[in-house]
Structures are given as structure tokens and as C-alpha cells.
């Protein structure tokens, strides 16, 4: 899908320097993927401890292996 975006040049330059990626389309794609990953992690963390009937999960110790 084609979309026209107005993005600050300084923001694109900084992203290109940090990632080594110079193609604008790739930078935007990587940025969106990072945003989705971050927000998904936040949502998952927000669910932590909400399952009240969850049984304790047995853990292995190095001595048991």
C-alpha cells in the first residue's frame, strides 16, 4: 500500500545512523515493527499474574538434569 508521510529529516537521519539502514521505506517498516513489538510486550506484561487458577509450574534445577 502506498502512503505519503511527512517525517522530520532529522528523525530519518538519526534512525539511519543508528541502524545503518538508509532506505526510507525500510526505516519506516523497521520503526513500525519495533513499535508493534514494544506495545505487544507492554500488553503482555499487563496481563502478568491475572490467571488466578493457574497451577504452579515445576521448575528444573541444574542438579536435577
PQR file with spaces between the fields and no chain letter, atoms N, CA, C, O and H, PARSE charges and radii, in Angstrom:
ATOM       1  N    UNK     1       0.846   -1.165    0.000 -0.4000 1.5000
ATOM       2  CA   UNK     1       0.000    0.000    0.000 -0.0000 2.0000
ATOM       3  C    UNK     1       0.896    1.233    0.000  0.5500 1.7000
ATOM       4  O    UNK     1       1.864    1.309    0.756 -0.5500 1.4000
ATOM       5  N    UNK     2       0.574    2.164   -0.825 -0.4000 1.5000
ATOM       6  CA   UNK     2       1.341    3.405   -0.893 -0.0000 2.0000
ATOM       7  C    UNK     2       0.720    4.427    0.050  0.5500 1.7000
ATOM       8  O    UNK     2      -0.500    4.572    0.119 -0.5500 1.4000
ATOM       9  H    UNK     2      -0.213    2.102   -1.439  0.4000 1.0000
ATOM      10  N    UNK     3       1.579    5.125    0.769 -0.4000 1.5000
ATOM      11  CA   UNK     3       1.143    6.161    1.701 -0.0000 2.0000
ATOM      12  C    UNK     3       2.145    7.296    1.651  0.5500 1.7000
ATOM      13  O    UNK     3       3.352    7.071    1.557 -0.5500 1.4000
ATOM      14  H    UNK     3       2.571    5.007    0.713  0.4000 1.0000
ATOM      15  N    UNK     4       1.643    8.506    1.714 -0.4000 1.5000
ATOM      16  CA   UNK     4       2.521    9.672    1.774 -0.0000 2.0000
ATOM      17  C    UNK     4       2.677   10.071    3.232  0.5500 1.7000
ATOM      18  O    UNK     4       1.690   10.251    3.946 -0.5500 1.4000
ATOM      19  H    UNK     4       0.662    8.689    1.791  0.4000 1.0000
ATOM      20  N    UNK     5       3.922   10.208    3.667 -0.4000 1.5000
ATOM      21  CA   UNK     5       4.206   10.560    5.054 -0.0000 2.0000
ATOM      22  C    UNK     5       5.069   11.806    5.113  0.5500 1.7000
ATOM      23  O    UNK     5       5.924   12.019    4.253 -0.5500 1.4000
ATOM      24  H    UNK     5       4.723   10.062    3.087  0.4000 1.0000
ATOM      25  N    UNK     6       4.848   12.615    6.110 -0.4000 1.5000
ATOM      26  CA   UNK     6       5.712   13.762    6.389 -0.0000 2.0000
ATOM      27  C    UNK     6       6.494   13.439    7.656  0.5500 1.7000
ATOM      28  O    UNK     6       5.959   13.470    8.764 -0.5500 1.4000
ATOM      29  H    UNK     6       4.153   12.442    6.808  0.4000 1.0000
ATOM      30  N    UNK     7       7.762   13.132    7.467 -0.4000 1.5000
ATOM      31  CA   UNK     7       8.626   12.747    8.581 -0.0000 2.0000
ATOM      32  C    UNK     7       9.791   13.723    8.636  0.5500 1.7000
ATOM      33  O    UNK     7      10.384   14.061    7.612 -0.5500 1.4000
ATOM      34  H    UNK     7       8.197   13.107    6.567  0.4000 1.0000
ATOM      35  N    UNK     8      10.108   14.170    9.837 -0.4000 1.5000
ATOM      36  CA   UNK     8      11.210   15.114   10.017 -0.0000 2.0000
ATOM      37  C    UNK     8      12.512   14.514    9.485  0.5500 1.7000
ATOM      38  O    UNK     8      12.829   13.357    9.761 -0.5500 1.4000
ATOM      39  H    UNK     8       9.626   13.896   10.669  0.4000 1.0000
ATOM      40  N    UNK     9      13.256   15.303    8.727 -0.4000 1.5000
ATOM      41  CA   UNK     9      14.533   14.843    8.175 -0.0000 2.0000
ATOM      42  C    UNK     9      15.493   14.414    9.276  0.5500 1.7000
ATOM      43  O    UNK     9      16.206   13.422    9.134 -0.5500 1.4000
ATOM      44  H    UNK     9      12.998   16.243    8.503  0.4000 1.0000
ATOM      45  N    UNK    10      15.508   15.164   10.374 -0.4000 1.5000
ATOM      46  CA   UNK    10      16.434   14.836   11.464 -0.0000 2.0000
ATOM      47  C    UNK    10      16.106   13.474   12.074  0.5500 1.7000
ATOM      48  O    UNK    10      17.005   12.746   12.497 -0.5500 1.4000
ATOM      49  H    UNK    10      14.928   15.971   10.489  0.4000 1.0000
ATOM      50  N    UNK    11      14.829   13.134   12.119 -0.4000 1.5000
ATOM      51  CA   UNK    11      14.412   11.843   12.664 -0.0000 2.0000
ATOM      52  C    UNK    11      14.875   10.703   11.754  0.5500 1.7000
ATOM      53  O    UNK    11      15.370    9.682   12.231 -0.5500 1.4000
ATOM      54  H    UNK    11      14.099   13.724   11.776  0.4000 1.0000
ATOM      55  N    UNK    12      14.713   10.883   10.455 -0.4000 1.5000
ATOM      56  CA   UNK    12      15.176    9.876    9.500 -0.0000 2.0000
ATOM      57  C    UNK    12      16.694    9.740    9.532  0.5500 1.7000
ATOM      58  O    UNK    12      17.222    8.629    9.476 -0.5500 1.4000
ATOM      59  H    UNK    12      14.310   11.712   10.067  0.4000 1.0000
ATOM      60  N    UNK    13      17.392   10.857    9.621 -0.4000 1.5000
ATOM      61  CA   UNK    13      18.854   10.829    9.665 -0.0000 2.0000
ATOM      62  C    UNK    13      19.356   10.089   10.900  0.5500 1.7000
ATOM      63  O    UNK    13      20.281    9.280   10.816 -0.5500 1.4000
ATOM      64  H    UNK    13      16.964   11.760    9.667  0.4000 1.0000
ATOM      65  N    UNK    14      18.745   10.370   12.037 -0.4000 1.5000
ATOM      66  CA   UNK    14      19.161    9.714   13.282 -0.0000 2.0000
ATOM      67  C    UNK    14      18.897    8.213   13.217  0.5500 1.7000
ATOM      68  O    UNK    14      19.728    7.411   13.642 -0.5500 1.4000
ATOM      69  H    UNK    14      17.994   11.027   12.105  0.4000 1.0000
ATOM      70  N    UNK    15      17.735    7.840   12.683 -0.4000 1.5000
ATOM      71  CA   UNK    15      17.406    6.417   12.542 -0.0000 2.0000
ATOM      72  C    UNK    15      18.379    5.723   11.598  0.5500 1.7000
ATOM      73  O    UNK    15      18.794    4.592   11.850 -0.5500 1.4000
ATOM      74  H    UNK    15      17.060    8.491   12.338  0.4000 1.0000
ATOM      75  N    UNK    16      18.741    6.398   10.513 -0.4000 1.5000
ATOM      76  CA   UNK    16      19.681    5.824    9.547 -0.0000 2.0000
ATOM      77  C    UNK    16      21.060    5.638   10.175  0.5500 1.7000
ATOM      78  O    UNK    16      21.714    4.622    9.940 -0.5500 1.4000
ATOM      79  H    UNK    16      18.404    7.317   10.308  0.4000 1.0000
ATOM      80  N    UNK    17      21.503    6.603   10.965 -0.4000 1.5000
ATOM      81  CA   UNK    17      22.806    6.496   11.624 -0.0000 2.0000
ATOM      82  C    UNK    17      22.818    5.359   12.640  0.5500 1.7000
ATOM      83  O    UNK    17      23.795    4.617   12.736 -0.5500 1.4000
ATOM      84  H    UNK    17      20.972    7.428   11.156  0.4000 1.0000
ATOM      85  N    UNK    18      21.736    5.222   13.395 -0.4000 1.5000
ATOM      86  CA   UNK    18      21.671    4.195   14.430 -0.0000 2.0000
ATOM      87  C    UNK    18      21.568    2.788   13.855  0.5500 1.7000
ATOM      88  O    UNK    18      22.131    1.845   14.410 -0.5500 1.4000
ATOM      89  H    UNK    18      20.941    5.825   13.318  0.4000 1.0000
ATOM      90  N    UNK    19      20.848    2.646   12.745 -0.4000 1.5000
ATOM      91  CA   UNK    19      20.599    1.315   12.196 -0.0000 2.0000
ATOM      92  C    UNK    19      21.506    0.945   11.035  0.5500 1.7000
ATOM      93  O    UNK    19      21.717   -0.237   10.759 -0.5500 1.4000
ATOM      94  H    UNK    19      20.391    3.412   12.294  0.4000 1.0000
ATOM      95  N    UNK    20      22.039    1.941   10.359 -0.4000 1.5000
ATOM      96  CA   UNK    20      22.816    1.671    9.155 -0.0000 2.0000
ATOM      97  C    UNK    20      21.942    1.473    7.927  0.5500 1.7000
ATOM      98  O    UNK    20      22.446    1.207    6.836 -0.5500 1.4000
ATOM      99  H    UNK    20      21.869    2.901   10.583  0.4000 1.0000
ATOM     100  N    UNK    21      20.631    1.600    8.104 -0.4000 1.5000
ATOM     101  CA   UNK    21      19.675    1.454    7.003 -0.0000 2.0000
ATOM     102  C    UNK    21      19.417    2.836    6.427  0.5500 1.7000
ATOM     103  O    UNK    21      19.063    3.758    7.161 -0.5500 1.4000
ATOM     104  H    UNK    21      20.220    1.816    8.990  0.4000 1.0000
ATOM     105  N    UNK    22      19.590    2.988    5.126 -0.4000 1.5000
ATOM     106  CA   UNK    22      19.421    4.311    4.524 -0.0000 2.0000
ATOM     107  C    UNK    22      18.144    4.434    3.699  0.5500 1.7000
ATOM     108  O    UNK    22      17.710    5.547    3.404 -0.5500 1.4000
ATOM     109  H    UNK    22      19.877    2.238    4.529  0.4000 1.0000
ATOM     110  N    UNK    23      17.541    3.320    3.324 -0.4000 1.5000
ATOM     111  CA   UNK    23      16.311    3.364    2.531 -0.0000 2.0000
ATOM     112  C    UNK    23      15.143    3.773    3.427  0.5500 1.7000
ATOM     113  O    UNK    23      14.896    3.149    4.459 -0.5500 1.4000
ATOM     114  H    UNK    23      17.894    2.415    3.564  0.4000 1.0000
ATOM     115  N    UNK    24      14.432    4.814    3.030 -0.4000 1.5000
ATOM     116  CA   UNK    24      13.359    5.368    3.861 -0.0000 2.0000
ATOM     117  C    UNK    24      12.246    4.361    4.120  0.5500 1.7000
ATOM     118  O    UNK    24      11.740    4.265    5.238 -0.5500 1.4000
ATOM     119  H    UNK    24      14.632    5.321    2.191  0.4000 1.0000
ATOM     120  N    UNK    25      11.865    3.615    3.095 -0.4000 1.5000
ATOM     121  CA   UNK    25      10.799    2.626    3.267 -0.0000 2.0000
ATOM     122  C    UNK    25      11.188    1.588    4.313  0.5500 1.7000
ATOM     123  O    UNK    25      10.368    1.203    5.146 -0.5500 1.4000
ATOM     124  H    UNK    25      12.276    3.693    2.186  0.4000 1.0000
ATOM     125  N    UNK    26      12.423    1.142    4.270 -0.4000 1.5000
ATOM     126  CA   UNK    26      12.899    0.153    5.241 -0.0000 2.0000
ATOM     127  C    UNK    26      12.937    0.730    6.646  0.5500 1.7000
ATOM     128  O    UNK    26      12.603    0.046    7.614 -0.5500 1.4000
ATOM     129  H    UNK    26      13.089    1.455    3.594  0.4000 1.0000
ATOM     130  N    UNK    27      13.344    1.987    6.760 -0.4000 1.5000
ATOM     131  CA   UNK    27      13.372    2.635    8.075 -0.0000 2.0000
ATOM     132  C    UNK    27      11.974    2.722    8.679  0.5500 1.7000
ATOM     133  O    UNK    27      11.785    2.448    9.864 -0.5500 1.4000
ATOM     134  H    UNK    27      13.615    2.543    5.974  0.4000 1.0000
ATOM     135  N    UNK    28      11.006    3.100    7.865 -0.4000 1.5000
ATOM     136  CA   UNK    28       9.625    3.204    8.360 -0.0000 2.0000
ATOM     137  C    UNK    28       9.113    1.823    8.747  0.5500 1.7000
ATOM     138  O    UNK    28       8.476    1.671    9.789 -0.5500 1.4000
ATOM     139  H    UNK    28      11.160    3.322    6.902  0.4000 1.0000
ATOM     140  N    UNK    29       9.385    0.813    7.921 -0.4000 1.5000
ATOM     141  CA   UNK    29       8.949   -0.551    8.216 -0.0000 2.0000
ATOM     142  C    UNK    29       9.567   -1.033    9.529  0.5500 1.7000
ATOM     143  O    UNK    29       8.867   -1.587   10.377 -0.5500 1.4000
ATOM     144  H    UNK    29       9.903    0.937    7.074  0.4000 1.0000
ATOM     145  N    UNK    30      10.870   -0.824    9.699 -0.4000 1.5000
ATOM     146  CA   UNK    30      11.542   -1.235   10.935 -0.0000 2.0000
ATOM     147  C    UNK    30      10.982   -0.496   12.146  0.5500 1.7000
ATOM     148  O    UNK    30      10.812   -1.081   13.216 -0.5500 1.4000
ATOM     149  H    UNK    30      11.438   -0.374    9.011  0.4000 1.0000
ATOM     150  N    UNK    31      10.700    0.781   11.971 -0.4000 1.5000
ATOM     151  CA   UNK    31      10.129    1.564   13.062 -0.0000 2.0000
ATOM     152  C    UNK    31       8.763    1.054   13.477  0.5500 1.7000
ATOM     153  O    UNK    31       8.464    0.959   14.667 -0.5500 1.4000
ATOM     154  H    UNK    31      10.838    1.255   11.102  0.4000 1.0000
ATOM     155  N    UNK    32       7.933    0.726   12.494 -0.4000 1.5000
ATOM     156  CA   UNK    32       6.604    0.192   12.802 -0.0000 2.0000
ATOM     157  C    UNK    32       6.704   -1.176   13.470  0.5500 1.7000
ATOM     158  O    UNK    32       5.957   -1.467   14.405 -0.5500 1.4000
ATOM     159  H    UNK    32       8.176    0.804   11.527  0.4000 1.0000
ATOM     160  N    UNK    33       7.615   -2.008   12.999 -0.4000 1.5000
ATOM     161  CA   UNK    33       7.805   -3.320   13.626 -0.0000 2.0000
ATOM     162  C    UNK    33       8.271   -3.179   15.070  0.5500 1.7000
ATOM     163  O    UNK    33       7.821   -3.921   15.943 -0.5500 1.4000
ATOM     164  H    UNK    33       8.222   -1.772   12.240  0.4000 1.0000
ATOM     165  N    UNK    34       9.166   -2.236   15.327 -0.4000 1.5000
ATOM     166  CA   UNK    34       9.651   -2.005   16.694 -0.0000 2.0000
ATOM     167  C    UNK    34       8.525   -1.494   17.587  0.5500 1.7000
ATOM     168  O    UNK    34       8.413   -1.900   18.743 -0.5500 1.4000
ATOM     169  H    UNK    34       9.532   -1.634   14.618  0.4000 1.0000
ATOM     170  N    UNK    35       7.698   -0.609   17.054 -0.4000 1.5000
ATOM     171  CA   UNK    35       6.564   -0.080   17.815 -0.0000 2.0000
ATOM     172  C    UNK    35       5.579   -1.192   18.156  0.5500 1.7000
ATOM     173  O    UNK    35       5.101   -1.275   19.287 -0.5500 1.4000
ATOM     174  H    UNK    35       7.788   -0.279   16.115  0.4000 1.0000
ATOM     175  N    UNK    36       5.278   -2.039   17.188 -0.4000 1.5000
ATOM     176  CA   UNK    36       4.354   -3.150   17.423 -0.0000 2.0000
ATOM     177  C    UNK    36       4.922   -4.102   18.472  0.5500 1.7000
ATOM     178  O    UNK    36       4.193   -4.545   19.360 -0.5500 1.4000
ATOM     179  H    UNK    36       5.667   -1.971   16.269  0.4000 1.0000
ATOM     180  N    UNK    37       6.202   -4.417   18.383 -0.4000 1.5000
ATOM     181  CA   UNK    37       6.832   -5.318   19.357 -0.0000 2.0000
ATOM     182  C    UNK    37       6.791   -4.722   20.757  0.5500 1.7000
ATOM     183  O    UNK    37       6.489   -5.423   21.723 -0.5500 1.4000
ATOM     184  H    UNK    37       6.794   -4.057   17.662  0.4000 1.0000
ATOM     185  N    UNK    38       7.093   -3.433   20.872 -0.4000 1.5000
ATOM     186  CA   UNK    38       7.104   -2.775   22.180 -0.0000 2.0000
ATOM     187  C    UNK    38       5.709   -2.755   22.789  0.5500 1.7000
ATOM     188  O    UNK    38       5.541   -3.076   23.965 -0.5500 1.4000
ATOM     189  H    UNK    38       7.338   -2.863   20.087  0.4000 1.0000
ATOM     190  N    UNK    39       4.715   -2.382   22.004 -0.4000 1.5000
ATOM     191  CA   UNK    39       3.357   -2.302   22.533 -0.0000 2.0000
ATOM     192  C    UNK    39       2.801   -3.687   22.853  0.5500 1.7000
ATOM     193  O    UNK    39       2.042   -3.841   23.810 -0.5500 1.4000
ATOM     194  H    UNK    39       4.852   -2.121   21.048  0.4000 1.0000
ATOM     195  N    UNK    40       3.169   -4.697   22.064 -0.4000 1.5000
ATOM     196  CA   UNK    40       2.745   -6.067   22.356 -0.0000 2.0000
ATOM     197  C    UNK    40       3.356   -6.547   23.665  0.5500 1.7000
ATOM     198  O    UNK    40       2.693   -7.222   24.452 -0.5500 1.4000
ATOM     199  H    UNK    40       3.785   -4.573   21.287  0.4000 1.0000
ATOM     200  N    UNK    41       4.615   -6.203   23.899 -0.4000 1.5000
ATOM     201  CA   UNK    41       5.281   -6.580   25.147 -0.0000 2.0000
ATOM     202  C    UNK    41       4.624   -5.895   26.341  0.5500 1.7000
ATOM     203  O    UNK    41       4.456   -6.504   27.397 -0.5500 1.4000
ATOM     204  H    UNK    41       5.154   -5.654   23.259  0.4000 1.0000
ATOM     205  N    UNK    42       4.255   -4.633   26.171 -0.4000 1.5000
ATOM     206  CA   UNK    42       3.563   -3.917   27.253 -0.0000 2.0000
ATOM     207  C    UNK    42       2.237   -4.588   27.573  0.5500 1.7000
ATOM     208  O    UNK    42       1.885   -4.771   28.739 -0.5500 1.4000
ATOM     209  H    UNK    42       4.391   -4.138   25.313  0.4000 1.0000
ATOM     210  N    UNK    43       1.509   -4.952   26.527 -0.4000 1.5000
ATOM     211  CA   UNK    43       0.209   -5.595   26.728 -0.0000 2.0000
ATOM     212  C    UNK    43       0.381   -6.936   27.427  0.5500 1.7000
ATOM     213  O    UNK    43      -0.383   -7.269   28.333 -0.5500 1.4000
ATOM     214  H    UNK    43       1.795   -4.803   25.580  0.4000 1.0000
ATOM     215  N    UNK    44       1.378   -7.702   27.010 -0.4000 1.5000
ATOM     216  CA   UNK    44       1.637   -8.994   27.630 -0.0000 2.0000
ATOM     217  C    UNK    44       2.041   -8.828   29.094  0.5500 1.7000
ATOM     218  O    UNK    44       1.590   -9.586   29.952 -0.5500 1.4000
ATOM     219  H    UNK    44       1.998   -7.432   26.275  0.4000 1.0000
ATOM     220  N    UNK    45       2.883   -7.847   29.380 -0.4000 1.5000
ATOM     221  CA   UNK    45       3.302   -7.587   30.760 -0.0000 2.0000
ATOM     222  C    UNK    45       2.115   -7.171   31.620  0.5500 1.7000
ATOM     223  O    UNK    45       2.052   -7.503   32.804 -0.5500 1.4000
ATOM     224  H    UNK    45       3.250   -7.231   28.683  0.4000 1.0000
ATOM     225  N    UNK    46       1.181   -6.447   31.023 -0.4000 1.5000
ATOM     226  CA   UNK    46      -0.009   -6.023   31.755 -0.0000 2.0000
ATOM     227  C    UNK    46      -0.902   -7.185   32.147  0.5500 1.7000
ATOM     228  O    UNK    46      -1.699   -7.071   33.078 -0.5500 1.4000
ATOM     229  H    UNK    46       1.233   -6.177   30.062  0.4000 1.0000
ATOM     230  N    UNK    47      -0.775   -8.303   31.443 -0.4000 1.5000
ATOM     231  CA   UNK    47      -1.571   -9.486   31.761 -0.0000 2.0000
ATOM     232  C    UNK    47      -0.945  -10.320   32.869  0.5500 1.7000
ATOM     233  O    UNK    47      -1.592  -11.220   33.404 -0.5500 1.4000
ATOM     234  H    UNK    47      -0.128   -8.396   30.686  0.4000 1.0000
ATOM     235  N    UNK    48       0.294  -10.037   33.218 -0.4000 1.5000
ATOM     236  CA   UNK    48       1.028  -10.832   34.201 -0.0000 2.0000
ATOM     237  C    UNK    48       0.279  -11.000   35.503  0.5500 1.7000
ATOM     238  O    UNK    48      -0.170  -10.033   36.118 -0.5500 1.4000
ATOM     239  H    UNK    48       0.820   -9.306   32.783  0.4000 1.0000
ATOM     240  N    UNK    49       0.156  -12.261   35.911 -0.4000 1.5000
ATOM     241  CA   UNK    49      -0.458  -12.553   37.195 -0.0000 2.0000
ATOM     242  C    UNK    49      -1.967  -12.485   37.217  0.5500 1.7000
ATOM     243  O    UNK    49      -2.557  -12.444   38.297 -0.5500 1.4000
ATOM     244  H    UNK    49       0.522  -13.046   35.411  0.4000 1.0000
ATOM     245  N    UNK    50      -2.615  -12.472   36.066 -0.4000 1.5000
ATOM     246  CA   UNK    50      -4.066  -12.343   36.079 -0.0000 2.0000
ATOM     247  C    UNK    50      -4.781  -13.687   36.078  0.5500 1.7000
ATOM     248  O    UNK    50      -5.995  -13.726   36.276 -0.5500 1.4000
ATOM     249  H    UNK    50      -2.136  -12.505   35.188  0.4000 1.0000
ATOM     250  N    UNK    51      -4.071  -14.787   35.863 -0.4000 1.5000
ATOM     251  CA   UNK    51      -4.688  -16.112   35.857 -0.0000 2.0000
ATOM     252  C    UNK    51      -4.639  -16.668   37.271  0.5500 1.7000
ATOM     253  O    UNK    51      -3.604  -17.170   37.708 -0.5500 1.4000
ATOM     254  H    UNK    51      -3.085  -14.756   35.702  0.4000 1.0000
ATOM     255  N    UNK    52      -5.746  -16.581   37.981 -0.4000 1.5000
ATOM     256  CA   UNK    52      -5.765  -16.950   39.404 -0.0000 2.0000
ATOM     257  C    UNK    52      -5.759  -18.455   39.633  0.5500 1.7000
ATOM     258  O    UNK    52      -5.280  -18.914   40.671 -0.5500 1.4000
ATOM     259  H    UNK    52      -6.587  -16.173   37.626  0.4000 1.0000
ATOM     260  N    UNK    53      -6.280  -19.233   38.690 -0.4000 1.5000
ATOM     261  CA   UNK    53      -6.370  -20.676   38.883 -0.0000 2.0000
ATOM     262  C    UNK    53      -5.200  -21.428   38.257  0.5500 1.7000
ATOM     263  O    UNK    53      -5.246  -22.653   38.155 -0.5500 1.4000
ATOM     264  H    UNK    53      -6.669  -18.860   37.848  0.4000 1.0000
ATOM     265  N    UNK    54      -4.179  -20.735   37.847 -0.4000 1.5000
ATOM     266  CA   UNK    54      -3.013  -21.359   37.235 -0.0000 2.0000
ATOM     267  C    UNK    54      -2.223  -22.114   38.296  0.5500 1.7000
ATOM     268  O    UNK    54      -1.893  -21.571   39.351 -0.5500 1.4000
ATOM     269  H    UNK    54      -4.142  -19.739   37.930  0.4000 1.0000
ATOM     270  N    UNK    55      -1.924  -23.381   37.997 -0.4000 1.5000
ATOM     271  CA   UNK    55      -1.144  -24.194   38.931 -0.0000 2.0000
ATOM     272  C    UNK    55       0.320  -23.808   38.826  0.5500 1.7000
ATOM     273  O    UNK    55       0.778  -23.327   37.790 -0.5500 1.4000
ATOM     274  H    UNK    55      -2.192  -23.823   37.140  0.4000 1.0000
ATOM     275  N    UNK    56       1.041  -24.023   39.903 -0.4000 1.5000
ATOM     276  CA   UNK    56       2.477  -23.732   39.906 -0.0000 2.0000
ATOM     277  C    UNK    56       3.166  -24.615   38.869  0.5500 1.7000
ATOM     278  O    UNK    56       2.879  -25.807   38.753 -0.5500 1.4000
ATOM     279  H    UNK    56       0.669  -24.414   40.745  0.4000 1.0000
ATOM     280  N    UNK    57       4.065  -24.014   38.133 -0.4000 1.5000
ATOM     281  CA   UNK    57       4.793  -24.740   37.104 -0.0000 2.0000
ATOM     282  C    UNK    57       6.075  -25.288   37.716  0.5500 1.7000
ATOM     283  O    UNK    57       6.869  -24.527   38.270 -0.5500 1.4000
ATOM     284  H    UNK    57       4.298  -23.046   38.227  0.4000 1.0000
ATOM     285  N    UNK    58       6.289  -26.614   37.621 -0.4000 1.5000
ATOM     286  CA   UNK    58       7.515  -27.170   38.198 -0.0000 2.0000
ATOM     287  C    UNK    58       8.739  -26.664   37.441  0.5500 1.7000
ATOM     288  O    UNK    58       8.732  -26.578   36.213 -0.5500 1.4000
ATOM     289  H    UNK    58       5.644  -27.232   37.171  0.4000 1.0000
ATOM     290  N    UNK    59       9.760  -26.341   38.168 -0.4000 1.5000
ATOM     291  CA   UNK    59      11.000  -25.836   37.581 -0.0000 2.0000
ATOM     292  C    UNK    59      12.100  -26.867   37.777  0.5500 1.7000
ATOM     293  O    UNK    59      12.151  -27.550   38.800 -0.5500 1.4000
ATOM     294  H    UNK    59       9.767  -26.411   39.166  0.4000 1.0000
ATOM     295  N    UNK    60      12.962  -26.972   36.806 -0.4000 1.5000
ATOM     296  CA   UNK    60      14.115  -27.858   36.937 -0.0000 2.0000
ATOM     297  C    UNK    60      15.294  -27.068   37.461  0.5500 1.7000
ATOM     298  O    UNK    60      15.480  -25.896   37.136 -0.5500 1.4000
ATOM     299  H    UNK    60      12.920  -26.418   35.975  0.4000 1.0000
ATOM     300  N    UNK    61      16.059  -27.718   38.255 -0.4000 1.5000
ATOM     301  CA   UNK    61      17.307  -27.120   38.714 -0.0000 2.0000
ATOM     302  C    UNK    61      18.445  -27.832   38.009  0.5500 1.7000
ATOM     303  O    UNK    61      18.275  -28.947   37.517 -0.5500 1.4000
ATOM     304  H    UNK    61      15.908  -28.670   38.519  0.4000 1.0000
ATOM     305  N    UNK    62      19.572  -27.210   37.959 -0.4000 1.5000
ATOM     306  CA   UNK    62      20.718  -27.791   37.258 -0.0000 2.0000
ATOM     307  C    UNK    62      21.086  -29.143   37.864  0.5500 1.7000
ATOM     308  O    UNK    62      21.522  -30.039   37.141 -0.5500 1.4000
ATOM     309  H    UNK    62      19.709  -26.304   38.359  0.4000 1.0000
ATOM     310  N    UNK    63      20.917  -29.307   39.179 -0.4000 1.5000
ATOM     311  CA   UNK    63      21.245  -30.573   39.833 -0.0000 2.0000
ATOM     312  C    UNK    63      20.323  -31.690   39.359  0.5500 1.7000
ATOM     313  O    UNK    63      20.715  -32.857   39.376 -0.5500 1.4000
ATOM     314  H    UNK    63      20.562  -28.579   39.766  0.4000 1.0000
ATOM     315  N    UNK    64      19.088  -31.351   38.929 -0.4000 1.5000
ATOM     316  CA   UNK    64      18.111  -32.353   38.507 -0.0000 2.0000
ATOM     317  C    UNK    64      18.401  -32.891   37.108  0.5500 1.7000
ATOM     318  O    UNK    64      17.841  -33.915   36.719 -0.5500 1.4000
ATOM     319  H    UNK    64      18.769  -30.403   38.915  0.4000 1.0000
ATOM     320  N    UNK    65      19.244  -32.237   36.363 -0.4000 1.5000
ATOM     321  CA   UNK    65      19.473  -32.633   34.964 -0.0000 2.0000
ATOM     322  C    UNK    65      20.552  -33.672   34.860  0.5500 1.7000
ATOM     323  O    UNK    65      20.875  -34.119   33.760 -0.5500 1.4000
ATOM     324  H    UNK    65      19.700  -31.404   36.678  0.4000 1.0000
